[in-house]
């Protein structure tokens, strides 16, 4: 068995949520696990069951070096071959166990009771509803709706993580019974009806950011064959090896490919007109003649980037995030008296500039002027500069030298964000940004896609601004957060000119037509 070649990044993410983290212990504990995925053929034949199994494999294969993919009958065994291919596309060195008696923790999908060793966790779905149990089998519905199934996969994989690292996650006991309706985010044991989504016209929609959250959204949206309309995909970056730690739709074959091109290729089974734009949001707007933006789904990393999207004054925005302690989704109009997207991300104190932060994390705070210049000019990192970094961080030069010649931002992403420095210092040099676990990012993306579809269907779903979840704790029952509008007067939603511009774009043409 072998840990994935992006394991350093996975360790960096885990270090931010596990108490008393140690690299050696973390590696040894993962290698001691055999994670089972057990299912029957009847479940695999349903669209919901197939979706749940697919995402479960995509999430588990990014962290655990040994999996048992076990179909309990002939039909299930035939389906297992495809799941094996998915796992190997993510970690080619993954070990596929054959002995059910060696399983330490198993996710069981379907109604059959499976005879398998280890702790058993049961996942299922019914349309919009995710279901989980730690004690009994759960089936999957007959709809083609992926949202409940996708959420159930994330919840189940989160419970596996909490089971493996129970002693390092305070308060992180396993869930018992979950029935979560993604239409209104209510936990209920009542039967769910109308699970099918049916034809949905997204109109002209934008998905900004094809990182980990964007990947989760693409996973869900690309499974809805009845979607129509135009979807713009906007991201200027390519897939990096470290991205595989939590990008649900990316494998080894996608490394160095443009994120938007990979994502666009996944929509061939839908009725959507998908337009990839390998540019930043600002560059996209600069080339767009029409700034009427009906629906914008935001899956960006920084507060500054999110505020920039709100600054373009889209008619409606849905935003998803992951951060230390929770993940979630928020919904925003503008000039409606409620919090706009910028309200959620206004800084409350001093915020370090990117060049200051990167210089500090490279161990060279005094080199901030050089770092700023290199970031602005895309200047390649010289061998001499790499030597300075290695000396400052106390790590071998040979470990960093292969990354010389890259632009500084790429060097930083590969060595610091990618976890190389973290491994070399045994966790002594943590990075200053949050690196989520794969199941956290995937659920945030699924929520983003669900809100986009609900809005296109004319469903408000919930009247609150935000919805939050913490997958490192038992799920609870209350998730909605009203989040008040900014009261300081600093936000653009209180600016008369911005309000006038928004009304001129969207409201006055409607009034004139009446």
C-alpha positions as CSV (number, residue, x, y, z in Angstrom):
1,X,0.0,0.0,0.0
2,X,1.1,3.6,-0.5
3,X,0.0,7.0,0.5
4,X,-0.9,9.3,-2.3
5,X,1.9,11.4,-3.9
6,X,0.0,14.5,-2.6
7,X,0.0,13.2,1.0
8,X,1.9,16.3,2.2
9,X,-1.1,18.4,1.4
10,X,-3.5,16.0,3.1
11,X,-1.3,16.1,6.2
12,X,-1.4,19.9,6.2
13,X,-5.2,19.8,6.1
14,X,-5.4,17.3,8.9
15,X,-3.0,19.2,11.1
16,X,-5.5,22.0,11.2
17,X,-8.3,19.9,12.7
18,X,-6.5,17.3,14.8
19,X,-5.3,18.0,18.3
20,X,-1.7,16.9,19.1
21,X,-1.0,16.3,15.4
22,X,2.3,14.5,14.5
23,X,3.3,13.6,11.0
24,X,4.6,10.1,11.8
25,X,1.6,9.1,13.9
26,X,-0.8,10.5,11.3
27,X,0.8,8.4,8.6
28,X,0.9,5.3,10.6
29,X,-2.7,5.5,11.7
30,X,-3.9,5.9,8.1
31,X,-1.8,3.0,7.0
32,X,-3.4,0.8,9.7
33,X,-6.9,1.4,8.3
34,X,-8.8,-0.7,5.8
35,X,-11.8,1.4,4.8
36,X,-14.6,-0.6,3.2
37,X,-17.3,0.5,0.8
38,X,-20.0,-2.1,0.7
39,X,-23.1,-2.1,-1.5
40,X,-25.6,-4.3,-3.3
41,X,-26.5,-4.3,-7.0
42,X,-30.0,-2.9,-6.6
43,X,-28.5,0.2,-5.0
44,X,-25.8,0.5,-7.6
45,X,-28.4,0.5,-10.4
46,X,-30.2,3.6,-9.1
47,X,-28.9,7.1,-10.0
48,X,-28.8,8.1,-6.4
49,X,-26.9,5.0,-5.3
50,X,-24.4,5.3,-8.1
51,X,-23.9,9.0,-7.2
52,X,-23.4,8.3,-3.5
53,X,-20.9,5.5,-4.3
54,X,-19.0,7.6,-6.8
55,X,-18.5,10.6,-4.5
56,X,-17.7,8.3,-1.5
57,X,-14.8,6.7,-3.5
58,X,-13.6,10.1,-4.8
59,X,-13.3,11.4,-1.2
60,X,-11.9,8.3,0.5
61,X,-9.2,7.6,-2.1
62,X,-7.6,11.0,-1.5
63,X,-6.6,10.1,2.1
64,X,-6.7,6.4,2.9
65,X,-4.1,4.2,1.3
66,X,-6.1,0.9,1.6
67,X,-9.7,0.5,0.5
68,X,-12.0,-2.5,0.1
69,X,-14.6,-2.0,-2.6
70,X,-17.1,-4.8,-2.1
71,X,-20.1,-5.5,-4.2
72,X,-22.2,-8.2,-2.4
73,X,-23.8,-9.7,-5.5
74,X,-22.9,-10.1,-9.2
75,X,-24.5,-6.9,-10.3
76,X,-22.7,-4.9,-7.6
77,X,-19.4,-6.6,-8.4
78,X,-19.7,-5.4,-12.0
79,X,-20.3,-1.9,-10.8
80,X,-17.3,-2.2,-8.5
81,X,-14.9,-2.2,-11.4
82,X,-15.7,1.3,-12.3
83,X,-15.2,2.5,-8.7
84,X,-11.8,0.8,-8.6
85,X,-10.8,2.8,-11.7
86,X,-11.9,6.0,-10.0
87,X,-9.8,5.2,-6.9
88,X,-6.8,4.4,-9.0
89,X,-7.1,7.5,-11.1
90,X,-6.7,9.5,-7.9
91,X,-4.0,7.4,-6.2
92,X,-2.4,4.9,-8.6
93,X,-0.6,3.3,-5.7
94,X,-3.7,2.7,-3.6
95,X,-4.0,-0.9,-2.2
96,X,-7.3,-2.6,-2.9
97,X,-8.0,-5.1,-0.2
98,X,-10.0,-8.3,-0.9
99,X,-10.5,-9.7,2.6
100,X,-13.7,-8.3,4.3
101,X,-12.4,-9.5,7.7
102,X,-9.6,-6.9,7.6
103,X,-11.9,-3.9,7.3
104,X,-11.6,-1.5,10.2
105,X,-14.4,0.9,9.2
106,X,-17.0,0.4,6.5
107,X,-19.5,2.6,4.7
108,X,-22.5,0.5,3.7
109,X,-24.8,1.7,1.0
110,X,-28.1,-0.1,0.3
111,X,-30.7,-1.9,2.3
112,X,-29.0,-5.3,2.6
113,X,-27.2,-6.1,5.9
114,X,-23.6,-6.8,5.1
115,X,-21.4,-9.3,6.9
116,X,-18.1,-7.4,7.2
117,X,-15.7,-6.7,10.0
118,X,-15.1,-3.4,11.7
119,X,-17.3,-0.4,12.5
120,X,-20.2,-0.1,10.1
121,X,-21.7,3.2,9.0
122,X,-24.8,3.4,6.8
123,X,-25.4,6.0,4.1
124,X,-28.4,6.6,1.9
125,X,-30.6,9.2,0.3
126,X,-34.0,10.1,-1.0
127,X,-34.0,12.9,-3.5
128,X,-33.1,16.1,-1.8
129,X,-32.6,14.3,1.5
130,X,-29.3,12.9,2.9
131,X,-29.6,10.0,5.2
132,X,-27.1,8.4,7.6
133,X,-27.2,5.9,10.4
134,X,-24.7,4.3,12.7
135,X,-26.9,1.3,13.4
136,X,-29.1,0.3,10.4
137,X,-29.1,0.0,6.6
138,X,-30.6,2.8,4.5
139,X,-31.7,2.6,0.9
140,X,-31.4,5.1,-1.9
141,X,-34.3,6.7,-3.8
142,X,-35.1,6.2,-7.4
143,X,-34.6,9.8,-8.5
144,X,-31.8,11.3,-10.6
145,X,-31.4,14.1,-8.0
146,X,-27.7,14.0,-6.8
147,X,-28.0,16.4,-3.9
148,X,-29.1,14.2,-1.1
149,X,-26.8,11.4,-2.2
150,X,-23.8,13.8,-2.4
151,X,-24.4,15.2,1.0
152,X,-24.8,11.7,2.5
153,X,-21.4,10.7,1.0
154,X,-19.7,13.7,2.6
155,X,-21.4,13.0,6.0
156,X,-20.4,9.4,5.9
157,X,-16.8,10.1,5.0
158,X,-16.6,12.7,7.7
159,X,-17.8,10.1,10.2
160,X,-15.0,7.7,9.0
161,X,-12.5,10.5,9.7
162,X,-13.9,11.1,13.1
163,X,-13.9,7.4,13.9
164,X,-10.2,7.0,12.8
165,X,-9.1,10.1,14.8
166,X,-11.6,10.0,17.6
167,X,-9.0,10.8,20.3
168,X,-7.8,13.9,18.4
169,X,-11.1,15.5,17.7
170,X,-12.7,16.9,20.9
171,X,-16.4,16.5,20.7
172,X,-16.2,14.7,17.5
173,X,-18.3,11.6,18.3
174,X,-20.1,9.8,15.5
175,X,-23.5,10.8,14.3
176,X,-26.3,8.4,15.1
177,X,-29.3,9.1,12.8
178,X,-29.5,11.9,10.2
179,X,-32.3,12.9,7.9
180,X,-31.3,16.2,6.3
181,X,-33.5,17.9,3.7
182,X,-31.4,20.1,1.5
183,X,-34.4,22.0,0.2
184,X,-34.9,23.7,3.6
185,X,-32.0,22.4,5.7
186,X,-34.3,20.9,8.2
187,X,-33.6,17.7,10.1
188,X,-36.7,15.6,9.9
189,X,-37.8,12.0,10.0
190,X,-40.8,12.6,7.8
191,X,-41.0,11.0,4.3
192,X,-39.7,13.2,1.5
193,X,-41.7,13.5,-1.7
194,X,-41.0,15.1,-5.1
195,X,-37.3,14.1,-5.1
196,X,-37.0,14.6,-8.9
197,X,-35.8,17.9,-10.0
198,X,-37.1,17.9,-13.6
199,X,-36.1,20.3,-16.3
200,X,-34.4,23.4,-15.0
201,X,-33.3,26.4,-17.1
202,X,-30.4,28.1,-15.4
203,X,-30.7,31.1,-17.7
204,X,-27.3,32.7,-17.9
205,X,-25.3,31.6,-14.8
206,X,-21.7,31.9,-13.7
207,X,-19.6,29.6,-11.6
208,X,-16.6,31.6,-10.4
209,X,-13.8,29.5,-9.1
210,X,-13.0,25.9,-10.0
211,X,-11.1,25.0,-6.8
212,X,-12.3,22.4,-4.3
213,X,-15.7,24.0,-3.7
214,X,-16.2,24.5,-7.4
215,X,-15.3,20.9,-8.0
216,X,-18.1,19.8,-5.6
217,X,-20.5,22.0,-7.5
218,X,-19.5,20.6,-10.8
219,X,-19.9,17.0,-9.5
220,X,-23.5,17.8,-8.7
221,X,-24.5,19.9,-11.6
222,X,-22.9,17.6,-14.2
223,X,-25.2,14.8,-13.0
224,X,-28.4,16.7,-13.8
225,X,-29.0,15.8,-17.4
226,X,-32.1,18.0,-17.6
227,X,-30.3,21.3,-17.0
228,X,-30.5,23.9,-19.8
229,X,-29.2,27.4,-20.2
230,X,-25.7,28.8,-20.3
231,X,-23.1,28.2,-17.6
232,X,-19.9,30.3,-17.6
233,X,-17.0,28.6,-15.9
234,X,-14.3,31.2,-14.7
235,X,-10.9,30.3,-13.3
236,X,-7.4,31.2,-14.5
237,X,-5.5,28.4,-13.0
238,X,-4.3,24.9,-13.9
239,X,-4.6,21.7,-11.8
240,X,-1.6,21.2,-9.5
241,X,-0.6,17.9,-7.9
242,X,-1.5,19.3,-4.4
243,X,-5.0,20.1,-5.6
244,X,-5.8,16.4,-5.7
245,X,-6.0,16.4,-1.9
246,X,-9.5,17.7,-2.1
247,X,-10.6,18.4,-5.7
248,X,-13.4,15.8,-6.1
249,X,-13.3,15.7,-9.9
250,X,-9.6,15.7,-10.5
251,X,-7.1,12.8,-10.8
252,X,-3.6,12.3,-11.9
253,X,-4.4,12.7,-15.6
254,X,-5.8,16.2,-15.0
255,X,-2.5,17.6,-13.6
256,X,-1.4,20.7,-15.5
257,X,-4.7,20.9,-17.3
258,X,-6.8,24.1,-17.2
259,X,-9.4,23.7,-14.5
260,X,-12.1,25.3,-16.6
261,X,-11.4,22.9,-19.5
262,X,-11.6,19.8,-17.3
263,X,-14.8,21.0,-15.7
264,X,-16.4,21.9,-19.0
265,X,-15.7,18.4,-20.4
266,X,-17.8,16.9,-17.6
267,X,-21.0,18.5,-18.8
268,X,-21.4,16.7,-22.0
269,X,-24.4,14.7,-20.7
270,X,-26.4,17.8,-19.9
271,X,-28.3,20.3,-22.0
272,X,-26.2,23.2,-20.7
273,X,-24.2,25.4,-23.0
274,X,-21.0,25.5,-21.0
275,X,-18.4,28.2,-21.7
276,X,-15.0,28.0,-20.1
277,X,-13.1,31.2,-19.4
278,X,-9.4,30.7,-18.4
279,X,-9.2,34.2,-16.8
280,X,-9.7,35.9,-13.5
281,X,-13.1,37.4,-12.7
282,X,-11.7,40.9,-13.4
283,X,-10.3,39.9,-16.8
284,X,-13.6,38.2,-17.6
285,X,-15.6,41.4,-16.8
286,X,-13.2,43.5,-18.8
287,X,-14.0,41.6,-22.0
288,X,-17.7,41.3,-21.4
289,X,-19.9,44.0,-23.0
290,X,-22.9,43.2,-20.9
291,X,-22.6,43.5,-17.1
292,X,-26.1,42.1,-16.5
293,X,-25.2,39.1,-14.4
294,X,-28.3,37.1,-13.5
295,X,-26.9,34.4,-11.3
296,X,-23.4,34.1,-10.0
297,X,-22.2,31.1,-7.9
298,X,-19.0,32.0,-6.0
299,X,-16.5,29.4,-5.0
300,X,-13.4,31.6,-4.5
301,X,-10.8,31.5,-1.8
302,X,-10.3,35.0,-0.5
303,X,-12.5,37.7,1.0
304,X,-11.0,40.2,-1.5
305,X,-12.1,38.1,-4.4
306,X,-15.6,37.7,-3.1
307,X,-16.0,41.4,-2.5
308,X,-14.8,42.0,-6.1
309,X,-17.6,39.8,-7.4
310,X,-20.2,41.7,-5.3
311,X,-18.7,44.9,-6.7
312,X,-19.9,43.9,-10.2
313,X,-23.5,44.0,-8.8
314,X,-24.9,40.7,-10.0
315,X,-28.7,40.4,-9.6
316,X,-28.3,37.4,-7.3
317,X,-25.3,35.7,-5.7
318,X,-24.9,32.4,-4.0
319,X,-21.6,31.9,-2.1
320,X,-20.0,28.8,-0.5
321,X,-17.1,28.6,1.9
322,X,-15.0,26.4,4.1
323,X,-13.2,27.8,7.1
324,X,-11.8,26.6,10.4
325,X,-14.9,25.3,12.3
326,X,-17.5,25.2,9.6
327,X,-18.5,25.3,6.0
328,X,-21.6,26.8,4.4
329,X,-23.5,28.6,1.8
330,X,-25.0,32.1,1.7
331,X,-27.5,33.8,-0.6
332,X,-27.5,37.5,-1.6
333,X,-29.5,40.0,-3.5
334,X,-28.7,43.7,-3.3
335,X,-30.4,46.8,-2.1
336,X,-33.0,44.6,-0.4
337,X,-32.1,45.5,3.2
338,X,-30.3,42.2,3.8
339,X,-26.6,41.4,3.9
340,X,-24.9,41.4,0.6
341,X,-21.9,39.2,-0.1
342,X,-19.4,42.0,0.8
343,X,-21.1,42.4,4.2
344,X,-19.9,38.9,5.2
345,X,-16.2,39.6,4.3
346,X,-15.5,43.2,5.4
347,X,-12.3,43.2,7.4
348,X,-12.7,43.9,11.1
349,X,-9.0,44.7,11.8
350,X,-5.6,44.8,10.1
351,X,-5.3,42.3,7.3
352,X,-1.8,41.3,6.1
353,X,-1.1,41.9,2.4
354,X,-0.3,38.8,0.3
355,X,3.4,39.8,0.0
356,X,3.8,40.2,3.7
357,X,2.1,36.9,4.5
358,X,4.1,34.9,1.9
359,X,7.4,36.5,2.9
360,X,6.8,35.5,6.5
361,X,5.8,31.9,5.6
362,X,8.9,31.6,3.5
363,X,10.9,32.6,6.6
364,X,12.1,35.8,5.0
365,X,10.0,38.7,6.4
366,X,12.8,41.1,5.6
367,X,12.5,40.1,1.9
368,X,9.0,41.5,1.6
369,X,10.0,44.1,-1.1
370,X,11.6,41.3,-3.2
371,X,8.5,39.1,-2.7
372,X,6.2,41.9,-3.8
373,X,8.2,42.6,-6.9
374,X,8.3,38.9,-7.8
375,X,4.6,38.5,-7.3
376,X,3.8,41.5,-9.5
377,X,6.2,40.6,-12.3
378,X,5.9,36.8,-12.2
379,X,9.6,36.6,-12.0
380,X,11.0,33.1,-11.6
381,X,12.5,32.1,-8.3
382,X,16.2,31.9,-8.6
383,X,18.4,29.1,-7.2
384,X,20.0,31.7,-4.9
385,X,16.6,32.7,-3.5
386,X,15.6,29.1,-2.9
387,X,18.9,28.6,-1.0
388,X,17.9,31.6,1.2
389,X,14.5,30.1,1.9
390,X,15.9,26.7,2.7
391,X,18.4,28.2,5.2
392,X,15.7,30.4,6.8
393,X,13.3,27.5,7.2
394,X,16.0,25.0,8.3
395,X,15.1,22.5,5.5
396,X,17.4,20.7,3.0
397,X,18.0,22.8,-0.1
398,X,17.7,19.6,-2.3
399,X,14.0,19.3,-1.3
400,X,13.2,22.7,-2.6
401,X,15.5,23.0,-5.5
402,X,13.2,21.1,-8.0
403,X,10.8,24.1,-7.6
404,X,13.3,26.7,-8.6
405,X,12.5,28.5,-11.8
406,X,8.8,28.7,-11.1
407,X,7.0,32.1,-10.5
408,X,7.1,32.8,-6.8
409,X,3.3,32.3,-6.3
410,X,3.6,28.8,-7.9
411,X,6.7,28.1,-5.8
412,X,4.8,29.1,-2.7
413,X,1.8,27.0,-3.6
414,X,3.9,23.9,-4.4
415,X,6.2,24.1,-1.4
416,X,4.3,25.8,1.4
417,X,0.6,25.3,0.5
418,X,1.4,21.9,-1.0
419,X,2.8,20.7,2.3
420,X,6.4,20.1,1.4
421,X,7.8,22.5,4.0
422,X,5.2,21.2,6.5
423,X,6.5,17.6,6.1
424,X,10.2,18.6,6.2
425,X,9.6,20.5,9.5
426,X,7.4,17.8,10.9
427,X,4.5,20.2,11.1
428,X,6.7,22.9,12.7
429,X,5.9,25.5,9.9
430,X,2.1,25.5,9.4
431,X,0.7,27.6,6.7
432,X,-1.3,30.7,7.4
433,X,-4.3,29.7,5.3
434,X,-7.0,27.2,6.0
435,X,-6.7,23.9,4.1
436,X,-10.0,22.0,4.3
437,X,-10.5,18.3,4.3
438,X,-12.0,16.9,1.0
439,X,-15.4,16.1,2.5
440,X,-15.8,19.6,3.8
441,X,-15.1,21.2,0.4
442,X,-17.2,18.8,-1.5
443,X,-20.3,19.4,0.7
444,X,-19.8,23.2,0.4
445,X,-19.8,22.8,-3.4
446,X,-22.9,20.6,-3.4
447,X,-24.7,23.2,-1.3
448,X,-23.6,25.8,-3.8
449,X,-25.0,23.8,-6.7
450,X,-28.2,23.0,-4.8
451,X,-28.9,26.7,-4.1
452,X,-28.3,27.6,-7.8
453,X,-30.8,25.0,-9.0
454,X,-33.4,26.0,-6.4
455,X,-33.1,29.6,-7.3
456,X,-33.5,28.8,-11.0
457,X,-36.6,26.8,-10.1
458,X,-38.0,29.8,-8.2
459,X,-37.6,28.2,-4.8
460,X,-36.4,30.4,-2.0
461,X,-35.7,27.3,0.1
462,X,-34.8,29.3,3.2
463,X,-35.2,33.0,4.0
464,X,-32.0,33.2,6.0
465,X,-28.8,34.6,4.6
466,X,-26.5,31.8,5.5
467,X,-26.5,28.1,6.3
468,X,-23.6,26.5,8.2
469,X,-22.4,22.9,9.0
470,X,-19.6,21.5,11.0
471,X,-18.7,18.0,9.8
472,X,-16.2,17.5,12.6
473,X,-19.0,17.3,15.2
474,X,-22.3,15.5,15.3
475,X,-24.6,17.4,12.9
476,X,-27.1,18.9,15.2
477,X,-30.5,20.3,14.1
478,X,-30.2,24.0,13.5
479,X,-28.1,25.3,10.6
480,X,-29.5,28.6,9.4
481,X,-27.8,31.9,10.2
482,X,-29.6,35.2,9.4
483,X,-26.4,37.2,9.4
484,X,-27.2,40.9,9.8
485,X,-26.3,43.5,7.2
486,X,-23.2,45.6,7.8
487,X,-24.1,48.4,10.3
488,X,-20.9,50.4,10.0
489,X,-21.7,52.2,6.8
490,X,-18.6,50.8,5.1
491,X,-20.2,48.3,2.8
492,X,-21.2,49.0,-0.8
493,X,-24.8,47.9,-0.2
494,X,-25.2,51.1,1.8
495,X,-23.8,53.3,-1.0
496,X,-26.4,55.3,-2.9
497,X,-24.5,55.2,-6.2
498,X,-24.3,51.4,-6.0
499,X,-27.9,51.0,-5.1
500,X,-28.9,53.3,-8.0
501,X,-26.7,51.3,-10.4
502,X,-28.2,48.0,-9.3
503,X,-31.8,49.3,-9.6
504,X,-31.0,50.8,-13.0
505,X,-29.7,47.4,-14.3
506,X,-32.4,45.1,-13.0
507,X,-35.4,46.8,-11.4
508,X,-36.1,49.8,-13.6
509,X,-36.4,47.9,-16.9
510,X,-38.9,45.6,-15.2
511,X,-40.9,48.6,-13.9
512,X,-40.8,50.2,-17.4
513,X,-42.2,47.1,-19.0
514,X,-45.2,47.0,-16.6
